[in-house]
Amino acid sequence: MKTPRKVNSNIYLQLYAILLLSLIGHSGLSAASVVHLSPSADDMTPVVREALAGVDDKELTIILAPGTYYFLADYAFNEYRSITNHDNGLKNIIFPLKGFDAVSIEGNGAELIFHGQVQPFLFEDCRKVTMRDLTMDWDVPFLFQGEVLASNPEEGWWDIKPSTEGFSWELDKKGVQFPGIDGFYFDDLGNTLSFDPETRQVAHGAWDISLDPTRVEDKGDGILRFYEDIRHYPKVGTIISSKGTKGQNRYAPAVEVAASEDILFEEVTIHHALGMGFLFGRTEGITIRNCGIYSREDSPRMVSVTADATHFANCMGDILIEGCRFENMLDDGTNVHGTYVSVDSVLGKRKVRVQLEHFQQLGFQFAGAGDEVWFIYQPDPARKETNKVVGVETVNDRYTDLIFENDLSGELKAGDILENKTWNPNFTMRGCTIRNHRARNIVLKTPLKIVIEDNDFSSMMSAILFRGETYFWYESGAVKDVLIRNNRFEHCAYSGAEHAVLYITPRLGESFDQSAIYDRNIRFEDNSIATFDNRIVWADRVDGLSITGNRITKTHTAVQLHPDAPVFELSNCRNVTIDDNRYTGDYNYALEADERSRKTLRIGRNEGIKFKVK
């Protein structure tokens, strides 16, 4: 079923934007522009384009009158963009805001509705950015959704009743085609996940599946039968949601901030996006306060944004996420990381060619002149000496030549790893609720200070994950100073794959020592945990892990998925303390620890749990 797009038949006779150029003295030299926008049932994209074309000043304020605004892709700004963790390509950008000393969006409760493949906001090379009090959504989501009515794994089929109202799809001889917006269709159903229609959580024990049925049969009465041999069939009664093919299904974030500083987003709500909600790259000083990413309360959609709610790649300064609500995304609540590049070749005493490894990092700026870089020599994942970049020569979107201030070590060889030392942030999250979504609540990879406090978490996978990677995503880096305290964890790690409430698990390539210490100094203190399965902390290759003062309750709200797993599991760890925790409920094994971890393990007085090592 298709929803017709809104058509603007008379846009050039209408101008709802009034551009007021007010000269405001800044040493008598600069001016500030104020753009007023008023809502219309017609396409507002050309109105925004014309208004921004008249702005020549370095400071801009856009004021939206209350109401609903509609935006189509036809007259958007076009630009080829390399967007980290998204699909690179030509983007239709509604608000391209670049090079401002200050830019402010005053929403006044306005609702912005987008249609088709568009990127709503881009802030690039801006010194101060503020956005307040607005909502973003799409008229038709880039999703296919349906209720599972029957399943027959023996014969390789299952029946669903697809959602129609507000969704766009069609059935032809190729199968289900969606979304069919402005001529765009995904190659197949692609990444698919099951949800519980009552709780709106990811279904208990659900697995990620990728769908490309060999045949789809129309059974009548709005029911389709899918034929495909898959490992994990969706359960009857669940709602499946598909987002299309990998390589096509991360068009762009709702809000991209690149190479900017001093960012504040406040009371901004995003109900859908064709990728992440908020994405930041090489940006300094970020606050996200009282914002929301979730499906509308009255919407049949199980999914909000199709990737992470928030994502930070090679940022610096202080990042604060406070008082926010993130729900029903198809990836993490937040991911904070740097980027590893691998050495392709050593070109001289001070020159090295490096490469970006993941296809969704191509074109990302790893380093600039003046940045300090750590050198990591395989097989040891530890950061070694630093050197300062004095020159950057781009070869193409994958390869870059870096020129350094001092001579390179004779140890450096192809396959070694570089990490940017300069671009790492302090990170704080407090007073947030993250739940009912795919993957992890938080993924953390920064060596600077991390504080996670007074949040409510419920996770399909691990609630909090530490995973630096010299493999696949190549996301750095090892943590050194983490405090996780006074949080509430409820119903965690309920996917089909095995996870834990707190999971510390570096993923290093085969050329690296799989037993070498990676993360350090993590304190997990005074948290309240109520969940149905055993695993609470699962740690690998960490030095300095304190698990103290936590209240843990084993619930019976769902069937255990991994009943033989221990409460705590330690591998290749040093200096772990488990003290003053209170456990209520049953378990098979309290602790599983290898010989190396046991040597420096300290177990204090804990209530309700006996530590007999498995």
ABEGO torsion letter per residue (X at the ends): XBBBBBBBAAAAABBABBBBBBBBBBGGABBBBBBBBBBBABBAAAAAAAAAAABABABBBBBBBBEBBBBBAAABBBBBBBBBGBBBEBBBBABBBBGBABBBBBAGGBBBBBBEBBBABBBBGBABBBBBGBBBBBABBBBBBBBBABBBAAAGBBBBBBBABGBBBBBBAAEBBOAGBGGBBBABAEBBBBBBAAAGBBBBGBBBBBBBBABBBBAEGGBBBBBBBBABBBBBGBBBBBAEBBGAABABBABBBBGBBGBBBBGBBBABBAEBABBBBGBBGBBBBGBBBBBBAABABABBBABBABBBBGBBEBBBBBGBBBBGBABBABBBBBBBBBBABBAEAABBBBBBABAAABGBBABBBGBBBBBBBOABABBBBBBBBABBBBABAABBBBBBABBBBAABBBGBBBBBAABBBBBBBBGBBBBGBBEBABBBBBABBBBBBGBBBBBABBABBBBBBABGAGBOBBBABBBBBGBBBBGBGABABBBBABBBBBBBBAABBAABBABBGBBBBGBBBBBABABABBBBGBBGBBBBGBBBBBBAABBBABAABBABBBBGBBGBBBBGBBBBEBBABABBBBAAAAAABBBBBBBGBBBBBX
